[in-house]
Structure formats: structure tokens, C-alpha cells
């Protein structure tokens, strides 16, 4: 069943709102996936804050026109599922992780920071740790020298206490 002109405009507007907040776009071909698999993918995306939607490619091209995601227009061919995320790696991570466990989902491409990504680019972006993990790693790196200094000072105090 085809969409009316008003319905198409509403879809483009909805996707445009998601694009305005998003940093990353990941595209994947979903041909052959069962409804159960699609529902599982949608559930994972929802849990990670990723907007995941099957769109007509012409409507998607209209929605990305004039945005940083316009560079991915050439990849918008065939039955695709579109994922947008505010987190720089979340959309790529959801698609790439699901594709690892399901050979029917094929990563096609995407866009990040105004640059088009091929399938390998999306997978590389997915390999980057999430924002929370990076913050935790930085906090651990900042804490490490302080811990070492405290250990050295404690050892010095212990030596002076033993000498006295």
C-alpha cells in the first residue's frame, strides 16, 4: 500500500527530526530477516537509544538532503534499514553487532561527521568503545598516577616509622 503525499511528508519530517539530533547513520540490507530477528534488532536499538527504521529510499534521500548525511545517498539502494544515533558509535555498533550473529543482515554503509562510510568503515566505527567506556578509561588513567603517588608516600611513611 502506497503512502499519500501527506504521509510521505510526515515520514520525511519525522526522519528529519532524528537526523537533526544524530551524529551517525548506518545502513544495512535486511533482505531475508524474519520478523523475530527484526524485532530483536529493534529492541537492541531501542535499548541503546538508536532510531531504527525501514524507509523508502526516495523518502530517506529527501530527508538527508542538505544535511551531513547527504554523502551517503549513493549507498541508499535496495531494501535498507536506517539507523541514526546521537552517540557517535551506537548506530554502527547495533548494526555491526547484530550482523555478526545474523548473516542475513548485511552492513552496506553509512555516514559520520560529513564523510561517507563503506561497510568496513561502519564496522571500524562500531569497534570504537562507547562514550561511557572512554570516559571510564580516562578516569582510570587520571586516577592511576595519584594511586601510585599515594603508594610511594605510604611506603615512605612506613619506612620512617620502622626506622624510628
C-alpha positions as CSV (number, residue, x, y, z in Angstrom):
1,X,0.0,0.0,0.0
2,X,1.5,3.3,-1.0
3,X,1.6,6.4,1.2
4,X,-0.3,9.5,0.4
5,X,1.6,12.8,-0.1
6,X,0.8,13.9,3.4
7,X,2.0,10.6,4.9
8,X,5.3,10.9,2.9
9,X,5.8,14.4,4.1
10,X,5.2,13.3,7.7
11,X,7.8,10.5,7.3
12,X,10.3,12.9,5.9
13,X,9.7,15.3,8.7
14,X,10.0,12.6,11.4
15,X,13.3,11.3,9.9
16,X,14.5,14.9,9.6
17,X,14.0,15.5,13.3
18,X,16.0,12.4,14.0
19,X,18.7,13.5,11.6
20,X,18.9,16.9,13.3
21,X,20.0,15.2,16.6
22,X,22.1,12.4,15.1
23,X,25.8,12.1,14.7
24,X,25.9,8.8,12.9
25,X,24.0,7.0,10.1
26,X,24.4,3.3,9.5
27,X,22.7,1.4,6.6
28,X,22.1,-2.3,6.4
29,X,20.3,-4.6,4.0
30,X,17.7,-6.7,5.8
31,X,16.6,-9.0,3.0
32,X,15.8,-12.4,4.4
33,X,15.4,-11.5,8.0
34,X,12.5,-12.9,9.8
35,X,10.1,-10.7,11.8
36,X,11.5,-12.2,15.0
37,X,15.0,-11.1,14.0
38,X,13.8,-7.6,13.1
39,X,12.0,-7.2,16.4
40,X,15.1,-8.3,18.2
41,X,17.2,-5.8,16.3
42,X,14.7,-3.0,17.0
43,X,14.7,-4.0,20.7
44,X,18.5,-3.7,20.8
45,X,18.4,-0.4,19.0
46,X,15.8,1.0,21.4
47,X,17.9,-0.1,24.4
48,X,20.9,1.8,23.0
49,X,19.0,4.9,22.1
50,X,19.2,4.3,18.3
51,X,16.5,5.3,15.9
52,X,16.0,2.3,13.6
53,X,13.5,2.4,10.8
54,X,12.8,0.8,7.4
55,X,12.3,3.6,5.0
56,X,11.7,4.0,1.3
57,X,15.0,5.1,-0.2
58,X,13.4,8.1,-2.0
59,X,12.0,9.4,1.3
60,X,15.3,8.8,3.0
61,X,17.1,10.7,0.3
62,X,14.7,13.6,0.7
63,X,15.2,13.6,4.5
64,X,19.0,13.7,4.3
65,X,19.2,16.4,1.6
66,X,21.1,19.3,2.8
67,X,22.5,17.5,5.9
68,X,25.8,16.0,6.7
69,X,24.3,12.6,5.9
70,X,23.8,13.5,2.2
71,X,27.1,12.0,1.4
72,X,25.6,8.5,1.9
73,X,23.0,8.9,-0.9
74,X,24.9,6.6,-3.2
75,X,24.5,3.8,-0.6
76,X,20.8,4.1,-0.4
77,X,19.9,1.3,-2.8
78,X,17.8,-1.8,-2.1
79,X,15.9,-2.9,0.9
80,X,17.6,-1.0,3.7
81,X,17.1,-0.4,7.4
82,X,18.3,3.0,8.5
83,X,19.8,3.6,12.0
84,X,20.5,7.1,13.4
85,X,22.1,7.8,16.8
86,X,23.1,10.8,18.9
87,X,26.0,8.7,20.2
88,X,28.8,8.6,17.7
89,X,29.1,4.8,17.7
90,X,25.8,3.5,18.9
91,X,24.1,3.1,15.5
92,X,27.1,1.4,13.9
93,X,27.6,-0.8,16.9
94,X,23.9,-2.0,16.9
95,X,24.0,-2.8,13.2
96,X,27.5,-4.4,13.2
97,X,26.9,-6.5,16.4
98,X,23.6,-7.8,15.0
99,X,25.2,-8.6,11.7
100,X,27.9,-10.7,13.4
101,X,25.2,-13.0,14.7
102,X,23.0,-13.0,11.7
103,X,24.4,-13.4,8.2
104,X,21.2,-12.1,6.6
105,X,21.8,-8.6,7.8
106,X,24.4,-7.0,5.6
107,X,26.1,-3.8,6.5
108,X,26.0,-1.5,3.5
109,X,27.5,1.8,4.6
110,X,26.7,5.0,6.5
111,X,27.9,8.4,7.3
112,X,29.8,10.1,10.2
113,X,31.0,13.7,10.5
114,X,30.1,14.5,6.9
115,X,32.0,11.6,5.5
116,X,30.5,8.6,3.7
117,X,31.5,5.2,5.2
118,X,31.6,1.9,3.4
119,X,30.8,-1.4,5.2
120,X,34.3,-1.7,6.6
121,X,34.1,2.0,7.8
122,X,30.9,1.2,9.7
123,X,32.4,-1.9,11.3
124,X,35.5,0.1,12.3
125,X,33.3,2.8,13.9
126,X,31.5,0.0,15.7
127,X,34.8,-1.2,17.2
128,X,35.4,2.1,19.0
129,X,34.3,1.9,22.6
130,X,31.2,3.8,23.6
131,X,31.4,7.3,25.2
132,X,30.8,5.9,28.7
133,X,33.6,3.4,28.3
134,X,36.0,6.0,27.0
135,X,35.2,8.3,30.0
136,X,35.8,5.4,32.4
137,X,39.1,4.7,30.7
138,X,40.2,8.4,31.0
139,X,39.1,8.5,34.7
140,X,41.2,5.3,35.3
141,X,44.2,6.9,33.6
142,X,43.9,10.0,35.7
143,X,43.5,8.0,38.9
144,X,46.5,5.8,38.3
145,X,49.3,8.4,38.9
146,X,47.6,9.6,42.1
147,X,47.3,6.0,43.3
148,X,51.0,5.4,42.6
149,X,52.0,8.6,44.4
150,X,49.8,7.6,47.4
151,X,51.5,4.1,47.4
152,X,55.0,5.7,47.4
153,X,54.1,8.1,50.2
154,X,52.7,5.3,52.2
155,X,55.8,3.2,51.7
156,X,58.0,6.2,52.8
157,X,55.9,6.8,55.9
158,X,56.2,3.1,56.7
159,X,60.0,3.1,56.3
160,X,60.3,6.2,58.5
161,X,58.0,4.6,61.1
162,X,60.1,1.4,61.1
163,X,63.4,3.4,61.3
164,X,62.2,5.4,64.3
